[in-house]
């Protein structure tokens, strides 16, 4: 009798979490599992994301390698993987565009949740949103996760910290907030008025500035692949390196 693939995956996730806990590693469960924990929703997830600090990921990988698991350093700037057959766990220590490394501050504000009978830490709502704002490409867009987190957990968001984290990228935050207002017109008050006024004020001041001299495409902060053509053919300067850039070169 064949075992349900979902049950096999969940059994693997439970094994991983138990090993991490028993080994006393510092880690958090993020991604879709964390969103589900906060919102009570049950959106499907294809794998489980484990957040850790960059200095800890080699120790974690070596532990699992010693136990017979296949491991892989996909990109030592931000992600590694732990495999069991066709199932895997993403071990993430930064964002793919390299602007948001996992730090001690993430653990200071973390919460607890239970997955597969294991109590673990999850990022705060604020950091979970921060980890998702740049995930916008042809195959994956996390805007719905952000909208649901604002809708259901807006009172737990540290808006000042979120603005500070996105200081250089405030337009990305503004777009997500406008997106929320469009999706839930009856829930607009869940976004603090001071924040929206601040961001719109920045936009107004930006209108009065001269056009930047440097021809830059920041699209690759969202998707390296989708905006490669801007760098290779349209003459824009790049702000993010990646595998596709190396292939083109």
Helices and strands as residue ranges (DSSP letters): H 5-22, E 28-30, H 31-39, E 48-51, H 54-66, E 70-75, E 79-84, E 87-92, H 104-108, E 111-115, E 118-122, H 125-130, H 143-153, G 154-156, H 159-165, G 167-169, H 170-183, G 185-190, H 193-207, G 219-221, H 228-232, H 243-248
